[in-house]
Amino acid sequence: MSPLPTTSLRVQEPHILFGMEIRTLRHFLAVAREENMTRAAAQLHVSQPTLSKQIKSLEHELGHALFTRRSFSMELTEAGRLLCDRADDLVRLADRITQDFRALDEVTGGDIYLGLAESHQVGMLAREIKRLRQECPGLRYHITSGDTEQVTEKLDRGLLDFAALVERPDTDKYEFLSLPTTDTWGVVMRRDCELAGKEAVTVDDLVGLPLFCSEQSWARDIPRWAGVRMSDLRLEGTFRLAYNGSVFAHENLGYLLTFDHLVDTSPASGLAFRPLSPALESRMYLIWRKQQVFSPIAQRFLAQVRTSLADDAAPDTAP
């Protein structure tokens, strides 16, 4: 039998990625964060000349200057900002690989990475994490918040185990579970405005008013509700976070289209929430990549969520 062909990929050196060492990328990120070579060197416990040599070598390898050097500070160039974004993902992925292999021997612990959209339904996932942590005290969980584009990008890169989205997932790419409740759409506005006196808000009520909404929802959710009247509605500004939109609504700059329960609309807040009419609701889904290989703790979390959903769906047979 002929010998197996050799390969340049050496398993004993998983820290080498695309010719760059993860350690070098960590050092680059430290300089980018501190904006000062001396402070970064002190933080990393290396000499300033050694760190400076590493950065210059990295710039030579990439063929681009990564920093604009000033008397007492360093500022990222456009190429530096690009590398900063990519390097952060590579470092996180390298850390995940290390953690996942360590977790193979952990019976009562490990790391779970979740990307969450804004919704009160994440409470169900928080309760599942709490339950699992009671059984697995070594559980460590990491939460990333954002809209669909932000969290699915990280999921696709392997930086997350699961994502929770408030829109139906692409079934060609993802497996999913439907969470049991829905989010109710409505309008957040100042409590003293005329529209707050209504029990519900119609399309006619919103025509001509300055509206705030997430860019994603304005394109995908609100048209389901407004239909042919969508062109009559005026988008004043977009917000990825409902809280930020509510601040602008409180300043009487517009009306925020969002889910119930996301911002404080108690009497003391000065804001009010009124549901849309006809009602508009959105369901949340827990998704993961097809053919994804989970760590033991992530497998256990998924199994627990499945069981909880099945228990909630089971008919009550008690007399």
C-alpha positions in Angstrom: 0.0 0.0 0.0 1.5 3.4 -1.0 2.0 5.9 1.9 -0.6 8.6 2.4 0.2 11.9 0.8 1.6 14.6 3.0 -0.1 17.9 3.6 1.0 21.4 4.6 -1.7 21.6 7.2 -0.2 20.6 10.6 -2.7 19.6 13.2 -0.3 20.5 16.0 -0.3 24.1 14.9 -4.0 25.1 14.8 -3.1 28.7 15.6 -1.8 29.3 12.0 -4.5 30.8 9.8 -3.9 32.1 6.3 -0.2 32.5 7.1 -0.9 34.8 10.1 -0.6 33.7 13.7 -3.6 34.2 16.0 -1.2 35.6 18.5 -0.2 38.3 16.1 -3.8 39.2 15.4 -4.5 39.4 19.1 -1.6 41.9 19.4 -2.9 43.9 16.5 -6.3 44.1 18.1 -4.7 45.3 21.4 -2.9 48.1 19.5 -6.1 49.0 17.7 -8.0 49.1 21.0 -5.4 51.1 22.9 -4.4 53.4 20.0 -1.0 53.4 21.6 1.9 51.0 21.1 3.4 51.5 24.6 0.1 50.9 26.4 -0.7 47.9 24.3 2.7 46.4 24.9 2.3 46.8 28.7 -1.1 45.2 28.5 0.2 42.2 26.5 3.4 41.9 28.7 5.7 42.2 25.7 8.3 44.8 24.9 7.4 47.8 22.8 10.0 47.1 20.1 8.8 43.5 19.8 5.2 44.6 19.4 6.2 47.3 16.9 8.2 44.8 14.9 5.1 42.4 14.8 2.8 45.2 13.5 5.3 46.2 10.8 5.7 42.6 9.7 1.9 42.2 9.5 1.7 45.4 7.4 4.4 44.0 5.1 2.6 40.7 4.8 -0.7 42.3 3.9 0.9 45.0 1.7 -1.0 47.8 3.4 -0.4 50.3 6.2 -2.7 49.4 9.1 -2.2 52.5 11.3 -1.6 56.2 10.8 1.2 56.9 13.3 1.1 60.2 15.3 3.3 61.6 18.1 1.4 59.9 20.9 -1.3 57.8 19.3 -2.1 55.4 16.4 -5.2 55.5 14.3 -6.5 52.7 12.1 -6.4 53.2 8.4 -9.2 51.9 6.1 -7.2 48.7 5.7 -6.7 48.6 9.4 -10.4 48.9 10.1 -11.1 46.0 7.6 -8.5 43.8 9.3 -9.9 44.8 12.7 -13.3 43.4 11.8 -12.0 40.2 10.3 -9.3 39.6 13.0 -11.9 39.9 15.7 -13.9 37.1 14.1 -10.8 34.9 13.5 -9.7 35.3 17.1 -13.2 34.5 18.4 -13.4 31.5 16.1 -10.0 30.3 17.3 -11.1 30.6 21.0 -14.3 28.7 20.1 -12.3 25.8 18.6 -10.2 25.6 21.8 -13.3 25.8 24.1 -15.2 23.2 22.1 -12.4 20.7 22.3 -12.0 21.3 26.0 -15.7 20.9 26.4 -15.6 17.3 25.0 -14.3 16.2 28.4 -16.7 18.4 30.4 -19.7 16.6 31.8 -21.3 19.5 33.6 -20.2 22.6 31.6 -19.1 24.2 28.4 -19.8 27.3 26.3 -23.0 28.2 24.4 -23.1 31.1 22.0 -26.5 32.6 21.2 -27.5 35.5 18.9 -30.8 37.1 19.8 -33.1 39.5 18.1 -35.1 41.9 20.2 -38.3 40.2 21.5 -39.9 39.4 24.9 -39.8 35.8 23.7 -36.1 35.5 24.6 -37.4 35.1 28.1 -38.2 31.5 27.3 -34.6 30.9 26.2 -33.3 32.7 29.4 -35.4 30.3 31.5 -34.0 27.3 29.6 -30.4 28.6 30.2 -31.3 29.0 33.9 -32.6 25.4 34.1 -29.6 24.0 32.3 -27.2 25.9 34.6 -28.8 24.3 37.6 -27.9 20.9 36.2 -24.6 22.0 34.6 -22.9 24.5 37.0 -20.0 24.9 34.6 -22.2 26.3 31.8 -20.9 29.5 30.3 -23.2 31.4 27.9 -22.4 34.2 25.5 -25.1 36.5 24.1 -24.9 38.6 20.9 -27.8 40.9 20.2 -28.8 42.3 16.8 -31.1 42.2 13.9 -31.4 39.2 11.5 -28.6 40.3 9.3 -26.2 40.8 12.2 -26.8 37.5 14.0 -27.1 35.2 11.0 -23.8 36.5 9.7 -22.1 35.4 12.9 -24.1 32.1 12.8 -22.9 31.5 9.2 -19.3 32.2 10.3 -19.4 29.6 13.0 -19.3 32.2 15.8 -22.7 31.2 17.2 -24.4 27.9 18.0 -27.9 29.3 17.7 -29.7 32.4 16.6 -33.2 33.5 17.6 -35.0 35.5 14.8 -38.4 37.1 14.5 -38.9 36.0 10.9 -39.2 32.7 9.2 -35.7 31.2 8.5 -34.3 30.1 5.2 -35.0 26.3 5.4 -32.3 25.6 2.7 -29.6 26.8 5.2 -31.1 26.3 8.7 -32.9 23.9 11.0 -35.3 25.6 13.4 -37.8 25.4 16.2 -40.8 27.7 16.5 -41.1 29.3 19.9 -44.6 29.1 21.5 -45.7 32.7 21.6 -45.8 35.7 19.3 -44.9 39.3 19.4 -47.6 42.0 19.0 -46.8 45.0 16.8 -47.9 48.5 17.8 -46.9 52.1 18.1 -44.8 53.7 20.9 -45.6 57.4 21.2 -45.7 60.2 23.8 -48.5 59.6 26.3 -49.8 63.1 25.9 -50.3 62.9 22.1 -53.8 62.6 20.5 -53.1 59.2 19.0 -52.4 57.7 22.5 -56.1 58.2 23.3 -57.1 55.4 20.8 -57.3 51.7 21.8 -55.6 50.7 18.6 -53.9 52.4 15.6 -54.9 52.0 12.0 -53.0 52.8 8.7 -55.2 55.9 8.3 -54.0 57.1 11.7 -50.4 57.0 10.7 -50.6 58.6 7.2 -48.6 61.8 7.1 -46.9 61.1 10.5 -43.1 60.7 10.9 -42.5 57.0 11.7 -39.5 55.2 13.2 -38.9 51.5 12.5 -36.0 49.0 12.0 -35.0 48.9 8.3 -35.6 45.2 8.2 -39.1 45.4 9.6 -40.0 48.4 7.3 -39.1 46.2 4.3 -40.6 42.9 5.5 -43.2 43.2 8.3 -45.0 46.6 8.0 -45.9 45.9 4.3 -47.8 42.8 5.5 -50.0 45.1 7.6 -50.3 48.2 5.5 -50.7 46.5 2.1 -51.5 48.9 -0.7 -51.3 51.8 1.7 -47.6 51.2 2.4 -46.7 54.0 0.0 -48.8 56.5 2.1 -46.6 55.9 5.2 -43.5 58.1 5.8 -40.4 56.7 7.3 -38.6 59.3 9.3 -35.7 57.3 10.6 -34.5 53.7 11.2 -33.2 52.2 14.4 -31.8 48.7 15.1 -32.6 49.0 18.8 -36.1 49.8 20.0 -34.9 51.7 23.0 -33.1 54.2 20.9 -36.2 54.7 18.8 -38.2 55.3 21.9 -35.9 58.1 23.0 -36.6 59.9 19.8 -40.3 59.2 20.2 -40.2 60.7 23.7 -38.7 63.9 22.2 -41.8 64.1 20.0 -39.8 63.5 16.8 -42.0 60.7 15.6 -43.8 57.4 16.3 -42.0 54.1 16.8 -43.3 50.9 15.2 -42.1 48.1 17.3 -43.1 45.1 19.5 -44.9 45.3 22.8 -42.8 44.8 25.9 -39.5 46.1 24.4 -39.5 49.5 25.9 -40.8 51.0 29.1 -44.3 52.4 28.5 -45.4 52.7 32.2 -47.2 55.9 33.2 -43.9 57.3 34.6 -42.1 56.8 31.3 -44.2 59.4 29.5 -44.7 56.9 26.7 -47.6 54.8 25.6 -48.0 51.6 23.4 -51.0 51.0 21.2 -51.4 47.9 19.1 -51.9 48.0 15.4 -55.3 47.3 13.9 -55.8 44.9 12.2 -53.5 43.0 14.5 -50.0 42.2 13.3 -48.0 39.5 15.0 -44.5 37.9 14.5 -43.3 34.6 15.6 -39.8 33.8 16.9 -37.6 30.9 15.7 -34.5 29.3 17.2 -32.3 28.4 14.3 -29.0 26.6 13.7 -27.0 25.7 10.6 -27.8 22.5 8.8 -25.3 19.7 9.4 -23.9 21.7 12.4 -21.7 19.8 14.8 -22.6 20.9 18.4 -20.5 20.7 21.5 -22.0 18.4 24.2 -23.4 21.4 26.2 -25.0 22.9 23.0 -26.6 19.5 22.2 -28.0 19.3 25.7 -29.4 22.8 25.5 -31.1 22.0 22.2 -32.6 18.7 23.6 -33.9 20.6 26.6 -35.6 23.3 24.5 -37.2 20.6 22.3 -38.5 18.8 25.4 -39.9 22.0 26.8 -41.7 22.9 23.5 -43.1 19.4 23.3 -44.4 19.6 26.9 -46.0 23.0 26.2 -47.7 21.7 23.0 -49.0 18.5 24.7 -52.8 18.6 25.5 -53.8 18.7 29.1 -55.2 15.3 29.9 -55.8 16.0 33.6 -59.4 15.4 34.7 
